[in-house]
Amino acid sequence: MRKFFGRLLATLTVMGLLFYAGCVLIEQEKQMKSINNEKEKYASLIDEASLRTEELKEIKAKINTDEYIEQYAREKLGLVMPYEIIFVDASI
């Protein structure tokens, strides 16, 4: 009888440990998936920031050119050259 209870206790202990290990593995898998999703999100943010940095470098390179100053004055400030004729659309 004592042998039976000893084996039963050993079997239950091993099964309990296996169950615990399975639960831990499942939880770790969930955490890894969450971490990988977050990693992908940050990788895409880094890519977007890199593209924006390249755009800003291009603007910085041409910011003091006459073409850029003229384009900025036309688009942002609404200025025109002295010899240009301005047409206003009356239907607006």
Buried (B, 14 or more C-beta within 10 A) or exposed (E): EEEEEEEEEEEEEEEEEEEEEEEEEEEEEEEEEEEEEEEEEEEEEEEEEEEEEEEEEEEEEEEEEEEEEEEEEEEEEEEEEEEEEEEEEEEE
